[in-house]
Amino acid sequence: MSDGTLDRRAAAAALLRDPGGLLVVAGLGSAAYDAAAAGDRDENFYLWGAMGGAAMIGLGLAIAQPSRRVLVLTGDGEMLMGIGSLATIATRQPANLAIAVLDNARFGETGAQLSHTGYRTELAEVATACGWTRTAIAQTMPEVEALRPRLRAEPLFAVIKIAHAAVPRVLPPRDGGWLAGRFRRALGIAES
């Protein structure tokens, strides 16, 4: 059961500080709000209406851009929705992809009901069972700070135990076509 106490916004800001050329895929809901609060950038791709797809979009991006580091920032509810992606990613093993799950043990977008991690599911153990060789759990800010360089240097699945608390939303741009075009331009891909 998640018993997180970390401030979600502070944890996300620490993970995304000084991103350089890091490509960030932000999962639906609070993860996207946290990424936007840490600083909207052309290299951030926010998912709107793609529940459960963040990890697989990150995988596709990592395969298509092997010279770039890709970080998927998502929540426990979104990761649970796309749980099968952990096995697919472990099978493919892209060296340039990391996933950070902000785990508050809640389905935040649908009313804050307990998620599976609020009961018995530990996502880091699920990732290990799927074949991930590097996992981590952070419960303190020093542990979050220690994750930041690892998330940018190795294929890592990390769970950050955050507190369940209402945090003001910082809405990133919501136009999917515009976001895709902006992201493509940041990658140097000509629009068709």
N, C-alpha and C positions, 0 to 999 in steps of 0.2 A: 504494500500500500504506500502511495506517495504521501510523504509527510513534509513536503517542501515548505520552506520559510523564506526563500529568496525573493526579492523584489524582481518581478518579471522584466520590467522596463530597464532596471539597472543591469540585470544579467544579459539581456539582449544587447544593450549598449556596449557592454564590455566585450562581448563576442564580436561585435561589428566595428569596434574602434579601429581607426587607421586601416581601412580595408584594402588600400592599394588597388590592384586589378581584380580582386576577388569577385567572382560572379555569385550573386545571392538569389536563390529561389525561395521566396517567402510563402509559406502555406496559407491557406484560407483563414481569415479571421485575425485573431490577436497577434499571431506571428507577423502578419503583414503590417499591422498597426505598429508593432514594436520595431520592425525594420525601418518603417517610414520615420518613426520618432528618432531613431538613431541617425537618420540622415538619408533623405531620398536621393538616389543616384541613378544614373542611366544604367548601371550594371546590376540594379535590383530588378527582379522580375516578380511581381506580385500576382498571386493567383486569386481570381475572383470567380466563384462558382465552379471550382474544380476540386471539391472535397476528396481527399485521398490521393491526389495526383502529384503532390510536390516531390516526393522521392523519385518517382519515375521520370518526371520532367528533369530533375537533377541528373539522373542517369543518362538520359538522352543528350543533355547538354555536355556532360563530362565526356561522353563518347565523341560528340561532334567537335569539341574544343579540347583536345587532349593536352594542349600546352597551357591551359588555364585552370586555376583552382576553382572548384565549385562547392559552395556551401548551401545546403538545404536547411533553412530555419523553419521549424514547424511546431505544432502542438501535439499533445498526446492524442486528442480526439481525431485529428487529421491523420496522424501516423497509424492509429488503430484502423481507420477506414482503409488505408492502403497497406495493410500489414504484409500482404504477399510480396510487395516490392522489396522487402528486406531479403528474401530468398533470391530474387532475381538479381539484385545488386551484388549479393555475396557470390553468386555464381559468376558474374561478369568481372568483379573485382577491379573497378576503375581506380587507379592510384590517385586520381585528382579529385575525388568526390568524398565529402564528409557530410554527415547529417547531425544536426543539433536539435533535440526535441525539448521544448519548454513544457515540462510536465507539471500541471497543477491538479491532476486527477479529476478534471472536469471537462464536460462538453460545453465549452463556453459560449458557442454561437447558438445553442438551442435551449438555454435556460440554466446552465451550470449544474446539470445532473452529474452525479459521480460517473466517471469513466471507468473502464476496466482497471486502470492503474490505481484507482481509488479503492479497489478491492484486493485482487491478488496478482495482477499481471505486472511484471517488471519488464519494460521494453528492452533494456540492455540485455537481459537474459534471453528474450525472444530473438534479438539480433544475433546473439552468440549461437543459439540453436539453429538459426538459419544459415550460419557459416561465416559470420563476421568474425575476424580474428582480433580486432581492436575495438573495444567498447569502454566507456567510462561513464561514471555517474558523478555529478557535481552537486553538493549540498551546501557549499559555502562560497562566498565570493572569491577567496583565494583559489579554490578549486576551479571556479569559472575562469579566472584569469589564467590559470595553468592550462586550461583547455584551448584558449585562443590560438596559441602558436601550433598546437597539435592539429586543430581543425584546418589549418592552412598548410600543413606539411604531410599529412598522412591520411589514408582512408580510415576514417574513424566514425563510429556511431556513438554519440554522447547524449545522455539524458541529464537535463538540468532541472532539479527539483525546486520549482517555484511555488510561492504561496498562492492560494486562491484569493484573489482580491480584485475588486473592480478598478480598472485603470482607464483613465480617459482615452478615448480612441483618437489616434492620429491617422486620419485616412490618407492613404497614398492615392495617386491617380487611379481612377476606376475604369477608364476606357481601355478595354482589352486590346483593340486594334492599335491604338496609340502606344500602349505599353509594349506590345510586340514590336512595333516599328522602332521605338526608341531603343529597345534592347538589341535589336538587329544592328542598328547603327553603331551602338557601343561595341559590338563584336566586329564591326567592319564588314558586315554583310550587306550587299546592295539590296535594296527593296525591289521586289518584282512587280 
